[in-house]
Amino acid sequence: MKKVILVGLCLIHFTLASNEIMFTEGQQIFVKNCATCHGQHAEKKAFGHSAIINQFDESAIIKALQLRKSGEIQGAGNKAKSRLNSEQIQAVATYIRTLKKNDIN
């Protein structure tokens, strides 16, 4: 029983550490490559054309990044997005999701 609890605690610790690493990587990529056009909190329409990406859920962010990477959606950010691998795309999506603003009316 103690071994099961220990293994469970180790898995929880590993998962939390992995999430923190993913968040940090996503933040670094976003700040370096995306924030200039999308805003520090992903709150701006890039060049007045894009959607406000901090309102997207994680799957929509991933899909948008994949479409930009493949060139199916054209825009100024495609060059930066073309260099992202799938893990980096996931990391950026994870980070942007934390920037989501709740509308209070």
All heavy atoms as an XYZ file, in Angstrom:
813
protein
N       0.817     -1.191      0.000
C       0.000      0.000      0.000
C       0.864      1.259      0.000
O       0.568      2.212     -0.697
C      -0.937     -0.034      1.215
C      -1.872      1.136      1.273
S      -3.016      1.074     -0.102
C      -4.140      2.311      0.348
N       1.936      1.250      0.792
C       2.823      2.409      0.854
C       3.483      2.662     -0.492
O       3.675      3.803     -0.892
C       3.884      2.218      1.938
C       3.341      2.327      3.338
C       4.445      2.148      4.352
C       3.877      2.209      5.758
N       4.933      2.046      6.758
N       3.823      1.571     -1.210
C       4.447      1.718     -2.523
C       3.475      2.350     -3.518
O       3.874      3.190     -4.319
C       4.929      0.367     -3.052
C       6.153     -0.151     -2.349
C       6.609     -1.449     -2.946
C       7.830     -1.981     -2.190
N       8.313     -3.232     -2.751
N       2.226      1.972     -3.461
C       1.212      2.534     -4.350
C       1.053      4.029     -4.088
O       0.999      4.844     -5.008
C      -0.148      1.802     -4.186
C      -1.246      2.515     -4.945
C      -0.023      0.354     -4.631
N       1.004      4.400     -2.833
C       0.884      5.818     -2.468
C       2.124      6.586     -2.924
O       2.014      7.680     -3.490
C       0.652      5.973     -0.954
C      -0.730      5.419     -0.586
C       0.773      7.425     -0.525
C      -0.995      5.329      0.895
N       3.291      6.008     -2.716
C       4.533      6.652     -3.127
C       4.579      6.841     -4.639
O       4.936      7.920     -5.125
C       5.737      5.844     -2.641
C       7.111      6.433     -2.942
C       7.247      7.815     -2.307
C       8.202      5.514     -2.436
N       4.206      5.825     -5.382
C       4.178      5.924     -6.843
C       3.187      7.004     -7.276
O       3.470      7.818     -8.154
C       3.839      4.559     -7.491
C       3.545      4.715     -8.973
C       4.975      3.575     -7.275
N       2.020      7.021     -6.633
C       1.014      8.033     -6.943
C       1.523      9.441     -6.685
O       1.330     10.346     -7.501
N       2.188      9.633     -5.566
C       2.748     10.951     -5.248
C       3.838     11.347     -6.236
O       3.934     12.513     -6.626
C       3.284     10.961     -3.822
C       2.235     10.910     -2.716
C       2.903     10.764     -1.353
C       1.349     12.137     -2.751
N       4.636     10.384     -6.645
C       5.681     10.658     -7.637
C       5.064     11.073     -8.971
O       5.542     12.004     -9.626
C       6.581      9.442     -7.833
S       7.684      9.148     -6.439
N       4.002     10.398     -9.384
C       3.326     10.753    -10.633
C       2.723     12.145    -10.558
O       2.803     12.918    -11.516
C       2.247      9.719    -10.965
C       2.745      8.359    -11.433
C       1.576      7.382    -11.576
C       3.505      8.484    -12.740
N       2.121     12.475     -9.444
C       1.558     13.819     -9.266
C       2.669     14.861     -9.345
O       2.541     15.877    -10.035
C       0.788     13.922     -7.938
C      -0.495     13.086     -8.019
C       0.464     15.378     -7.602
C      -1.202     12.920     -6.683
N       3.769     14.617     -8.662
C       4.899     15.551     -8.682
C       5.440     15.710    -10.101
O       5.695     16.829    -10.559
C       6.008     15.070     -7.741
C       7.227     15.930     -7.793
N       7.261     17.189     -7.237
C       8.441     15.725     -8.360
C       8.457     17.721     -7.463
N       9.182     16.846     -8.139
N       5.610     14.595    -10.810
C       6.123     14.638    -12.185
C       5.177     15.420    -13.079
O       5.604     16.234    -13.895
C       6.320     13.217    -12.722
C       6.757     13.190    -14.154
C       8.063     13.510    -14.489
C       5.863     12.860    -15.160
C       8.475     13.497    -15.815
C       6.272     12.845    -16.487
C       7.573     13.160    -16.811
N       3.872     15.195    -12.938
C       2.876     15.894    -13.752
C       2.922     17.396    -13.481
O       2.906     18.205    -14.411
C       1.467     15.348    -13.481
O       1.457     13.950    -13.798
C       0.417     16.056    -14.301
N       2.980     17.788    -12.222
C       3.042     19.207    -11.880
C       4.313     19.849    -12.406
O       4.285     20.966    -12.930
C       2.919     19.395    -10.369
C       1.571     19.029     -9.754
C       1.643     19.128     -8.233
C       0.464     19.905    -10.308
N       5.427     19.153    -12.299
C       6.696     19.674    -12.805
C       6.653     19.807    -14.320
O       7.118     20.804    -14.879
C       7.849     18.776    -12.377
N       6.069     18.827    -14.997
C       5.948     18.875    -16.458
C       5.073     20.047    -16.892
O       5.390     20.745    -17.847
C       5.351     17.574    -16.993
O       6.228     16.512    -16.769
N       3.962     20.271    -16.179
C       3.081     21.391    -16.505
C       3.795     22.720    -16.318
O       3.618     23.641    -17.113
C       1.812     21.345    -15.651
C       0.882     20.233    -16.067
O       0.986     19.688    -17.156
N      -0.022     19.882    -15.191
N       4.599     22.836    -15.272
C       5.336     24.079    -15.022
C       6.365     24.320    -16.118
O       6.533     25.444    -16.591
C       6.013     24.034    -13.657
C       6.658     25.346    -13.282
C       7.210     25.347    -11.870
O       6.657     24.651    -11.007
O       8.201     26.057    -11.650
N       7.045     23.268    -16.549
C       8.030     23.384    -17.632
C       7.329     23.796    -18.916
O       7.795     24.685    -19.632
C       8.810     22.066    -17.806
C       9.727     21.851    -16.612
C       9.610     22.072    -19.106
C      10.320     20.459    -16.527
N       6.179     23.171    -19.216
C       5.428     23.496    -20.421
C       4.966     24.958    -20.380
O       5.069     25.679    -21.364
C       4.226     22.563    -20.594
C       3.471     22.812    -21.885
S       2.125     21.660    -22.144
C       3.041     20.181    -22.476
N       4.451     25.398    -19.234
C       4.009     26.776    -19.069
C       5.161     27.739    -19.338
O       5.021     28.703    -20.095
C       3.461     26.989    -17.653
C       3.135     28.424    -17.349
C       1.887     28.937    -17.652
C       4.068     29.257    -16.758
C       1.595     30.267    -17.382
C       3.781     30.575    -16.479
C       2.537     31.085    -16.796
N       6.323     27.474    -18.741
C       7.484     28.354    -18.888
C       7.947     28.403    -20.340
O       8.240     29.484    -20.865
C       8.627     27.894    -17.964
O       8.151     27.920    -16.615
C       9.847     28.787    -18.101
N       8.005     27.254    -20.985
C       8.418     27.222    -22.395
C       7.419     27.987    -23.254
O       7.810     28.780    -24.115
C       8.547     25.785    -22.902
C       8.985     25.721    -24.353
C       9.118     24.314    -24.899
O       8.588     23.370    -24.281
O       9.741     24.175    -25.962
N       6.139     27.764    -23.021
C       5.107     28.473    -23.779
C       5.188     29.969    -23.573
O       5.040     30.758    -24.516
N       5.437     30.379    -22.344
C       5.559     31.807    -22.030
C       6.746     32.410    -22.778
O       6.638     33.487    -23.374
C       5.733     31.992    -20.532
C       5.850     33.442    -20.103
C       6.078     33.571    -18.610
O       6.772     32.760    -18.004
N       5.474     34.574    -18.013
N       7.875     31.732    -22.759
C       9.069     32.248    -23.434
C       8.839     32.382    -24.940
O       9.215     33.396    -25.542
C      10.263     31.327    -23.163
C      10.742     31.399    -21.740
C      11.778     30.332    -21.409
O      11.985     29.373    -22.143
N      12.429     30.500    -20.269
N       8.233     31.386    -25.544
C       7.951     31.430    -26.984
C       6.977     32.558    -27.288
O       7.175     33.338    -28.228
C       7.398     30.080    -27.479
C       8.479     28.995    -27.382
C       6.880     30.204    -28.913
C       7.962     27.585    -27.566
N       5.909     32.669    -26.492
C       4.898     33.694    -26.728
C       5.500     35.091    -26.609
O       5.292     35.939    -27.484
C       3.725     33.544    -25.760
C       2.650     34.560    -26.001
C       1.685     34.343    -26.976
C       2.603     35.745    -25.285
C       0.704     35.292    -27.223
C       1.634     36.699    -25.519
C       0.677     36.475    -26.497
N       6.242     35.347    -25.551
C       6.828     36.672    -25.332
C       7.785     37.025    -26.469
O       7.772     38.148    -26.973
C       7.526     36.743    -23.953
C       8.381     37.991    -23.815
C       6.478     36.687    -22.842
N       8.577     36.078    -26.904
C       9.571     36.333    -27.948
C       8.945     36.481    -29.333
O       9.385     37.319    -30.123
C      10.591     35.190    -27.973
C      11.682     35.367    -28.996
C      12.678     34.235    -28.960
C      13.732     34.423    -30.032
N      14.629     33.273    -30.097
N       7.921     35.694    -29.643
C       7.441     35.612    -31.020
C       6.030     36.137    -31.269
O       5.675     36.370    -32.415
C       7.474     34.149    -31.498
C       8.866     33.593    -31.503
O       9.718     34.016    -32.256
N       9.118     32.643    -30.610
N       5.238     36.290    -30.238
C       3.812     36.570    -30.449
C       3.322     37.862    -29.807
O       2.418     38.522    -30.329
C       2.968     35.414    -29.910
S       3.511     33.770    -30.399
N       3.885     38.204    -28.659
C       3.350     39.306    -27.851
C       3.418     40.657    -28.553
O       2.556     41.510    -28.317
C       4.071     39.375    -26.506
N       4.394     40.864    -29.405
C       4.514     42.147    -30.094
C       3.239     42.469    -30.866
O       2.765     43.602    -30.830
C       5.720     42.146    -31.053
O       6.891     41.902    -30.287
C       5.843     43.460    -31.795
N       2.669     41.484    -31.525
C       1.464     41.715    -32.321
C       0.175     41.398    -31.564
O      -0.829     42.087    -31.737
C       1.513     40.871    -33.595
S       2.920     41.295    -34.647
N       0.181     40.360    -30.742
C      -1.033     39.915    -30.051
C      -1.210     40.550    -28.677
O      -2.261     40.381    -28.062
C      -1.032     38.388    -29.904
C      -1.286     37.679    -31.190
N      -2.528     37.587    -31.761
C      -0.442     37.017    -32.022
C      -2.448     36.908    -32.893
N      -1.185     36.549    -33.075
N      -0.194     41.275    -28.184
C      -0.260     41.903    -26.864
C       0.313     40.987    -25.796
O       0.333     39.766    -25.947
N       0.780     41.569    -24.707
C       1.405     40.809    -23.623
C       0.465     39.780    -23.006
O       0.907     38.775    -22.463
C       1.914     41.757    -22.528
C       3.101     42.589    -22.958
C       4.318     41.745    -23.275
O       4.672     40.828    -22.543
N       4.966     42.045    -24.382
N      -0.821     40.046    -23.086
C      -1.815     39.134    -22.513
C      -2.691     38.519    -23.604
O      -3.795     38.059    -23.319
C      -2.671     39.865    -21.480
C      -1.863     40.451    -20.373
N      -1.338     39.678    -19.358
C      -1.441     41.712    -20.148
C      -0.636     40.455    -18.551
N      -0.679     41.686    -19.011
N      -2.188     38.525    -24.851
C      -2.914     37.984    -26.010
C      -4.280     38.637    -26.152
O      -5.229     38.030    -26.608
C      -3.025     36.463    -25.909
N      -4.335     39.928    -25.789
C      -5.602     40.645    -25.729
C      -5.880     41.507    -26.965
O      -6.916     42.156    -27.043
C      -5.640     41.524    -24.471
C      -4.857     42.828    -24.557
C      -3.332     42.703    -24.442
O      -2.810     41.581    -24.343
O      -2.659     43.757    -24.457
N      -4.965     41.502    -27.934
C      -5.096     42.370    -29.107
C      -5.346     41.559    -30.374
O      -4.912     40.420    -30.492
C      -3.819     43.179    -29.311
C      -3.512     44.139    -28.200
C      -2.230     44.879    -28.512
C      -1.848     45.825    -27.397
N      -0.587     46.512    -27.689
N      -6.008     42.197    -31.323
C      -6.112     41.645    -32.667
C      -4.808     41.986    -33.377
O      -4.493     43.167    -33.537
C      -7.285     42.272    -33.430
C      -8.629     41.909    -32.887
C      -9.720     42.525    -33.742
C     -11.081     42.078    -33.252
N     -12.146     42.485    -34.159
N      -4.059     40.981    -33.763
C      -2.792     41.234    -34.451
C      -3.063     41.975    -35.751
O      -3.871     41.534    -36.572
C      -2.058     39.927    -34.727
N      -2.421     43.113    -35.917
C      -2.586     43.970    -37.090
C      -4.046     44.332    -37.336
O      -4.451     44.611    -38.455
C      -1.972     43.328    -38.339
C      -0.492     43.104    -38.204
C      -0.005     41.840    -37.956
C       0.398     44.158    -38.293
C       1.362     41.625    -37.811
C       1.756     43.955    -38.147
C       2.238     42.683    -37.910
N      -4.855     44.263    -36.292
C      -6.269     44.599    -36.409
C      -7.099     43.566    -37.153
O      -8.271     43.796    -37.428
N      -6.508     42.408    -37.463
C      -7.203     41.409    -38.281
C      -7.520     40.109    -37.556
O      -8.536     39.494    -37.812
C      -6.382     41.074    -39.535
C      -6.178     42.236    -40.436
N      -7.173     42.789    -41.189
C      -5.071     42.964    -40.696
C      -6.699     43.810    -41.878
N      -5.420     43.944    -41.590
N      -6.632     39.665    -36.709
C      -6.827     38.343    -36.095
C      -7.877     38.404    -34.993
O      -8.273     39.481    -34.547
C      -5.506     37.826    -35.511
O      -5.202     38.483    -34.302
N      -8.278     37.245    -34.554
C      -9.151     37.162    -33.387
C      -8.333     37.483    -32.143
O      -7.095     37.453    -32.166
C      -9.742     35.759    -33.277
N      -9.009     37.800    -31.061
C      -8.332     37.985    -29.778
C      -8.110     36.584    -29.209
O      -9.043     35.925    -28.766
C      -9.163     38.876    -28.838
C      -9.295     40.259    -29.467
C      -8.517     38.941    -27.449
C     -10.200     41.199    -28.724
N      -6.874     36.147    -29.254
C      -6.588     34.733    -29.010
C      -6.693     34.312    -27.561
O      -6.776     33.118    -27.279
C      -5.235     34.315    -29.618
C      -4.091     35.133    -29.025
C      -5.279     34.445    -31.132
C      -2.707     34.697    -29.495
N      -6.721     35.245    -26.614
C      -6.866     34.822    -25.225
C      -8.304     34.389    -24.920
O      -8.592     33.937    -23.826
C      -6.374     35.878    -24.232
C      -7.287     37.084    -24.100
O      -8.362     37.163    -24.669
N      -6.830     38.059    -23.342
N      -9.183     34.491    -25.900
C     -10.556     34.028    -25.747
C     -10.751     32.603    -26.287
O     -11.816     32.028    -26.132
C     -11.527     34.985    -26.450
C     -11.517     36.382    -25.855
C     -11.918     36.389    -24.396
O     -12.936     35.832    -24.023
N     -11.100     37.004    -23.559
N      -9.725     32.066    -26.947
C      -9.803     30.714    -27.508
C      -9.581     29.673    -26.423
O      -8.832     29.905    -25.478
C      -8.716     30.503    -28.566
C      -8.921     31.211    -29.869
C      -9.960     32.090    -30.093
C      -8.035     30.995    -30.899
C     -10.122     32.732    -31.297
C      -8.176     31.627    -32.119
C      -9.229     32.491    -32.323
N     -10.181     28.494    -26.609
C      -9.813     27.382    -25.738
C      -8.530     26.748    -26.300
O      -8.081     27.085    -27.393
C     -10.951     26.378    -25.569
C     -11.332     25.659    -26.855
O     -10.497     25.511    -27.771
O     -12.498     25.222    -26.949
N      -7.955     25.866    -25.537
C      -6.652     25.300    -25.899
C      -6.672     24.593    -27.252
O      -5.754     24.754    -28.056
C      -6.189     24.340    -24.802
C      -4.732     23.990    -24.903
C      -4.213     23.309    -23.650
O      -4.607     23.697    -22.536
O      -3.406     22.388    -23.805
N      -7.721     23.846    -27.542
C      -7.773     23.122    -28.818
C      -7.872     24.086    -30.001
O      -7.287     23.833    -31.059
C      -8.923     22.115    -28.831
O     -10.167     22.777    -28.720
N      -8.574     25.195    -29.840
C      -8.679     26.185    -30.918
C      -7.336     26.878    -31.149
O      -6.976     27.173    -32.294
C      -9.761     27.215    -30.590
N      -6.595     27.119    -30.081
C      -5.263     27.728    -30.218
C      -4.341     26.780    -30.967
O      -3.631     27.185    -31.894
C      -4.677     28.080    -28.841
C      -5.533     29.158    -28.151
C      -3.219     28.549    -28.967
C      -5.228     29.321    -26.672
N      -4.363     25.515    -30.596
C      -3.517     24.516    -31.266
C      -3.870     24.435    -32.743
O      -2.990     24.462    -33.604
C      -3.648     23.142    -30.579
C      -2.999     23.187    -29.200
C      -3.029     22.037    -31.433
C      -3.294     21.987    -28.328
N      -5.154     24.361    -33.060
C      -5.598     24.267    -34.456
C      -5.150     25.497    -35.246
O      -4.651     25.374    -36.370
C      -7.120     24.113    -34.503
C      -7.683     23.958    -35.883
C      -7.280     22.648    -36.494
C      -8.000     22.433    -37.808
N      -7.512     21.247    -38.505
N      -5.320     26.685    -34.666
C      -4.919     27.910    -35.350
C      -3.410     27.928    -35.611
O      -2.966     28.296    -36.700
C      -5.340     29.130    -34.534
N      -2.624     27.520    -34.623
C      -1.172     27.482    -34.806
C      -0.778     26.473    -35.877
O       0.116     26.736    -36.694
C      -0.473     27.161    -33.477
C      -0.484     28.275    -32.432
C       0.001     27.752    -31.095
C       0.348     29.456    -32.890
N      -1.439     25.325    -35.903
C      -1.143     24.313    -36.917
C      -1.500     24.805    -38.317
O      -0.748     24.578    -39.267
C      -1.899     23.015    -36.608
C      -1.375     22.307    -35.393
C      -2.276     21.165    -34.940
O      -3.473     21.142    -35.220
N      -1.695     20.228    -34.212
N      -2.627     25.482    -38.441
C      -3.037     26.021    -39.743
C      -2.083     27.109    -40.220
O      -1.774     27.195    -41.413
C      -4.473     26.546    -39.689
C      -5.558     25.490    -39.543
C      -6.923     26.147    -39.307
C      -5.603     24.582    -40.762
N      -1.617     27.935    -39.297
C      -0.640     28.971    -39.658
C       0.692     28.318    -40.030
O       1.332     28.714    -40.996
C      -0.438     29.947    -38.504
C      -1.654     30.766    -38.124
C      -2.065     31.769    -39.186
N      -1.077     32.777    -39.426
C      -0.939     33.908    -38.752
N      -1.743     34.184    -37.761
N       0.004     34.757    -39.076
N       1.094     27.316    -39.276
C       2.360     26.631    -39.554
C       2.345     25.994    -40.943
O       3.317     26.081    -41.678
C       2.630     25.565    -38.487
C       3.906     24.793    -38.730
C       4.183     23.772    -37.664
C       5.439     23.003    -38.050
N       6.080     22.364    -36.941
N       1.214     25.383    -41.288
C       1.112     24.714    -42.590
C       0.917     25.691    -43.749
O       1.021     25.295    -44.906
C      -0.048     23.719    -42.567
O      -1.290     24.414    -42.559
N       0.616     26.948    -43.438
C       0.395     27.942    -44.481
C      -1.040     28.023    -44.958
O      -1.352     28.789    -45.863
N      -1.935     27.209    -44.360
C      -3.344     27.266    -44.754
C      -3.974     28.601    -44.380
O      -4.922     29.041    -45.021
C      -4.122     26.111    -44.125
C      -3.731     24.757    -44.684
C      -4.499     23.618    -44.050
O      -5.736     23.664    -44.051
O      -3.827     22.695    -43.539
N      -3.476     29.233    -43.332
C      -3.865     30.596    -42.976
C      -2.611     31.433    -43.140
O      -1.563     31.112    -42.588
C      -4.380     30.697    -41.520
C      -5.649     29.866    -41.327
C      -4.626     32.155    -41.147
C      -6.143     29.833    -39.884
N      -2.697     32.489    -43.933
C      -1.555     33.355    -44.189
C      -1.557     34.542    -43.241
O      -2.613     35.043    -42.866
C      -1.590     33.859    -45.637
C      -1.390     32.768    -46.669
C      -0.014     32.155    -46.588
O       0.993     32.850    -46.459
N       0.059     30.837    -46.648
N      -0.359     34.980    -42.868
C      -0.238     36.153    -42.029
C       1.206     36.425    -41.677
O       2.100     35.618    -41.950
N       1.419     37.558    -41.045
C       2.774     37.993    -40.715
C       3.485     37.043    -39.757
O       4.701     36.954    -39.769
C       2.729     39.396    -40.124
N       2.748     36.324    -38.930
C       3.363     35.448    -37.944
C       3.692     34.054    -38.438
O       4.200     33.232    -37.677
N       3.433     33.760    -39.701
C       3.639     32.396    -40.185
C       5.089     31.932    -40.085
O       5.340     30.771    -39.790
C       3.155     32.254    -41.629
C       1.658     32.111    -41.718
O       0.927     32.639    -40.889
N       1.188     31.413    -42.722
N       6.031     32.814    -40.317
C       7.436     32.404    -40.268
C       7.802     31.902    -38.872
O       8.418     30.845    -38.730
C       8.342     33.561    -40.679
C       9.802     33.182    -40.771
C      10.642     34.325    -41.303
C      12.089     33.893    -41.386
N      12.940     34.970    -41.899
N       7.396     32.633    -37.848
C       7.681     32.200    -36.475
C       6.952     30.902    -36.155
O       7.505     30.011    -35.509
C       7.281     33.292    -35.483
N       5.716     30.782    -36.598
C       4.933     29.583    -36.300
C       5.461     28.361    -37.048
O       5.341     27.246    -36.570
C       3.469     29.829    -36.624
C       2.855     30.834    -35.648
C       1.516     31.319    -36.151
C       0.936     32.368    -35.252
N       1.521     33.698    -35.419
N       6.057     28.574    -38.215
C       6.567     27.445    -39.004
C       7.718     26.732    -38.304
O       7.999     25.578    -38.596
C       7.006     27.914    -40.391
O       8.181     28.709    -40.304
N       8.369     27.405    -37.364
C       9.500     26.806    -36.641
C       9.080     26.015    -35.409
O       9.898     25.349    -34.792
C      10.487     27.903    -36.228
C      11.149     28.598    -37.397
C      12.242     29.537    -36.932
N      11.725     30.653    -36.147
C      11.517     31.874    -36.616
N      11.769     32.144    -37.868
N      11.062     32.826    -35.817
N       7.813     26.084    -35.033
C       7.361     25.412    -33.813
C       7.111     23.926    -34.060
O       6.483     23.556    -35.049
C       6.064     26.045    -33.299
C       6.134     27.513    -32.907
C       4.748     28.009    -32.504
C       7.136     27.735    -31.782
N       7.575     23.084    -33.145
C       7.228     21.662    -33.227
C       5.935     21.439    -32.431
O       5.408     22.373    -31.806
C       8.386     20.778    -32.745
C       8.730     20.995    -31.286
O       7.865     21.185    -30.430
N      10.025     20.969    -30.973
N       5.421     20.227    -32.440
C       4.127     19.967    -31.798
C       4.166     20.211    -30.287
O       3.186     20.691    -29.713
C       3.637     18.555    -32.110
O       4.563     17.596    -31.653
N       5.287     19.915    -29.644
C       5.398     20.165    -28.213
C       5.398     21.660    -27.914
O       4.808     22.111    -26.931
C       6.667     19.510    -27.633
C       6.624     17.995    -27.591
C       6.984     17.356    -28.936
O       7.570     18.034    -29.827
O       6.681     16.164    -29.105
N       6.058     22.437    -28.753
C       6.080     23.888    -28.563
C       4.702     24.501    -28.815
O       4.302     25.420    -28.105
C       7.127     24.521    -29.474
C       8.551     24.171    -29.069
C       9.561     24.572    -30.112
O       9.338     24.424    -31.320
N      10.698     25.081    -29.647
N       3.998     23.981    -29.805
C       2.630     24.447    -30.067
C       1.760     24.185    -28.849
O       0.996     25.046    -28.406
C       2.059     23.784    -31.342
C       2.726     24.387    -32.585
C       0.532     23.934    -31.410
C       2.382     23.703    -33.887
N       1.875     23.003    -28.279
C       1.119     22.667    -27.064
C       1.495     23.601    -25.920
O       0.631     24.072    -25.175
C       1.367     21.210    -26.662
C       0.643     20.797    -25.397
C      -0.859     20.798    -25.546
O      -1.384     20.175    -26.452
N      -1.561     21.504    -24.675
N       2.782     23.885    -25.778
C       3.243     24.763    -24.702
C       2.684     26.175    -24.859
O       2.222     26.783    -23.886
C       4.775     24.792    -24.661
N       2.697     26.703    -26.078
C       2.154     28.042    -26.323
C       0.656     28.058    -26.027
O       0.154     28.980    -25.384
C       2.443     28.504    -27.767
C       1.697     29.788    -28.098
C       3.946     28.700    -27.967
N      -0.052     27.035    -26.464
C      -1.495     26.954    -26.207
C      -1.780     26.884    -24.713
O      -2.706     27.538    -24.218
C      -2.092     25.746    -26.932
N      -0.980     26.123    -23.996
C      -1.139     26.021    -22.546
C      -0.938     27.380    -21.893
O      -1.705     27.783    -21.015
C      -0.132     24.996    -21.971
O      -0.428     23.711    -22.533
C      -0.202     24.917    -20.456
N       0.072     28.110    -22.346
C       0.335     29.429    -21.778
C      -0.788     30.421    -22.116
O      -1.291     31.117    -21.228
C       1.682     29.968    -22.274
C       1.929     31.372    -21.792
C       2.175     31.630    -20.450
C       1.865     32.444    -22.669
C       2.372     32.919    -19.983
C       2.067     33.742    -22.215
C       2.310     33.969    -20.880
O       2.493     35.252    -20.426
N      -1.177     30.494    -23.381
C      -2.217     31.453    -23.791
C      -3.509     31.195    -23.024
O      -4.194     32.135    -22.629
C      -2.450     31.407    -25.318
C      -1.212     31.936    -26.051
C      -3.686     32.226    -25.696
C      -1.246     31.727    -27.557
N      -3.835     29.940    -22.798
C      -5.046     29.596    -22.064
C      -5.059     30.248    -20.686
O      -6.114     30.634    -20.184
C      -5.167     28.081    -21.947
C      -6.399     27.590    -21.248
C      -6.411     26.071    -21.222
N      -5.131     25.514    -20.807
C      -4.846     25.106    -19.584
N      -5.732     25.171    -18.634
N      -3.672     24.606    -19.294
N      -3.891     30.430    -20.080
C      -3.839     31.048    -18.745
C      -4.091     32.552    -18.813
O      -4.326     33.178    -17.782
C      -2.469     30.815    -18.065
O      -1.455     31.549    -18.750
C      -2.125     29.342    -17.999
N      -4.048     33.128    -19.999
C      -4.254     34.562    -20.166
C      -5.710     34.911    -20.409
O      -6.057     36.078    -20.504
C      -3.418     35.076    -21.347
C      -1.910     34.820    -21.244
C      -1.223     35.261    -22.533
C      -1.304     35.507    -20.047
N      -6.545     33.901    -20.532
C      -7.951     34.107    -20.870
C      -8.613     35.077    -19.897
O      -8.484     34.972    -18.700
C      -8.707     32.783    -20.869
C     -10.128     32.924    -21.326
C     -10.794     31.583    -21.514
C     -12.200     31.809    -22.040
N     -12.699     30.690    -22.745
N      -9.349     36.003    -20.465
C     -10.064     37.003    -19.683
C     -11.532     36.600    -19.621
O     -12.128     36.213    -20.611
C      -9.967     38.387    -20.330
C      -8.565     38.859    -20.512
C      -7.919     39.184    -19.205
C      -6.543     39.759    -19.444
N      -5.694     39.747    -18.353
N     -12.108     36.687    -18.455
C     -13.531     36.439    -18.296
C     -14.276     37.757    -18.446
O     -13.938     38.727    -17.788
C     -13.833     35.836    -16.922
C     -13.263     34.447    -16.793
O     -13.297     33.665    -17.735
N     -12.721     34.142    -15.646
N     -15.246     37.776    -19.336
C     -16.049     38.976    -19.525
C     -17.025     39.102    -18.381
O     -17.774     38.178    -18.084
C     -16.821     38.912    -20.851
C     -15.882     38.967    -22.055
O     -14.785     39.528    -21.941
O     -16.285     38.468    -23.103
N     -17.005     40.230    -17.723
C     -17.933     40.499    -16.627
C     -18.828     41.656    -17.067
O     -18.367     42.773    -17.246
C     -17.189     40.859    -15.322
C     -16.276     39.701    -14.927
C     -18.171     41.210    -14.219
C     -15.359     40.016    -13.774
N     -20.077     41.359    -17.287
C     -21.013     42.391    -17.740
C     -22.075     42.647    -16.702
O     -22.584     41.870    -16.061
C     -21.679     41.986    -19.056
C     -20.664     41.938    -20.191
O     -19.737     42.727    -20.220
N     -20.854     41.019    -21.113
